[in-house]
Amino acid sequence: MTFELLTFFFFSAVLVFASAMVITIRNPVKAALFLVLAFFSAACLWVLLEAEFLGIVLILVYVGAVMVLFLFVVMMLDVNLARMREGFGEYLPMGAIVAILMVAEMAIVLGSGEFSLANMPQPAGHPEGYSNTKELGRLIYTVYVYPFEIAALILLVAIVAAIALTLRKRPNTKHQNTAQQIQVKRSDRVRLVKMPSEKKPEN
Amino acid sequence: MSELLNNAVSLVREALWDPLPGWFQLGLVDLGYILAILLPLLLAVAYLTFAERKLIGYMQVRIGPNRVGPRGWLQPIADALKLLLKEIIIPTNANKFLFVIAPMLSIAPSLAAWAVIPFTDTMVLANIDASLLYILALTSVGVYGVIIAGWASNSKYAFLGAMRSAAQIVSYEIAMGFALVGVLMAAGSLNLHQIVLAQQGGFHQWYFIPLFPLFLVYFLSGVAETNRSPFDVAEGESEIVAGFHVEYSGMAFAIFFLAEYANMILIATLTVIMFLGGWYAPVETSFTIFPPIIWLLVKVAFVLFFFLWFRATFPRYRYDKIMRLGWKIFIPVTLIWIVVIGIATFYTPLGHLFH
């Protein structure tokens, strides 16, 4: 067993364990933390596959930003487990159908032999100095430039829409205008009065 | 005599080193390199706290610590000993496991990031191609220590501090990332070693001149990212006691402290590598006065001085003003400058200014 295989099994074991914990553990904060661990292990697996750019970006985007905000929200929520379990029996048949469908679909796709080892030849090794990032950038900005730009535009529209949906101006709140505050001069605020330092005693 | 010594060395080598398996030898050598980076780093952290207390003392016309050892030089050692011997108190109803691993989660990324830092042309532990991304990813992971500490402590103050800090770090990371995009556009590489090599040839080649707005944004975001004054609302003493580490004592607290200062040194080093020419001397001459590593360290110390100077000079920002600075000023500035670099490079003959 090579070192590479050993690390692969280690990271996959951690990934499977963490994913199982995400859906079984009771505490939502702990579930989110296990999801972080799952992302991290997945990133390590990608690095093993020589996709170091994707691996690092997975950590940067999902672990470093998305999950932080997720935890942020989950920690502030007061999740009442008893109330959440109320509708369990009601939703069970629907959920079971979805689960069975998903398993069946996966079985059809994975069992078709399309992804068997015979159809997946060992990819050729890359020469020294091969830059994963550079190759990815070259493809994204040449062959796939339109899909890439369209995806970027959709994301931009989504950002604008999200802000527009949540932005509400309450008429009665007071706002500060920082630019205005900074531009204030002394003459706007202070009036200098000339006066003798002490009055002459009146005799 | 020297022959005898050589014989002895080769004998020891044959008996002890050669029979070891290859991966073990490699591991030992790497461990040696790691220690060679981390031990001076931790010493530097200890003496950075001393420098901070002394410098701020002088700025406020005090003397600062001067009791332990000659002129107070042993003060950091005494502090470390004191913290080591103190009891670690775990609050009731705290989540014990998370409470204990939170400090480790906060220090591990700030130490692991040093793996890719090039100290000189040849002195780098791991010269990987995506080192800039690696640094960004690791510094963004550091926020977990803060959030988990705040949540696991089961304390309102700690939780408020963690929330503030998480929001602040996530917002400033965007500005920081954009500033780095400018650097990688100028250098044409994600490799820190290549980025420094691209700044060769005297101080007018350093990126802080063409990328001046990005330089400012990066450095100030770094100050905010490390939760340093004037952006230290996460531990605003007057509002939420000590913020996320209010429940920590002894060595657990010391590790948060170490992480903060190690992060400061990391940000200073990255600023030097990306904007201030790394290990290159300001003026290229045929003879060298100092070895390159000394130049790097001098520049890092210079940048670190600003961290301490800020703390002695500015009052703390209000929370909403911090958010305004990050989102409404820093991010637009970096976006505009990235466009300026791109247009100048591809549509005007001024492109050479940025490279």
Interface residues (C-beta under 8 A of the other chain):
Chain A: F3 V29 L33 V36 E52 F53 I56 V57 I59 L60 V63 G64 A65 V68 L69 L71 F72 M75 M76 S131 N132 T133 T178
Chain B: W23 L98 I128 D129 A130 L133 Y134 L136 A137 S140 V141 V143 Y144 I147 I148 W151 F159 M163 A166 A167 I169 V170 E173 L190 K321 R324
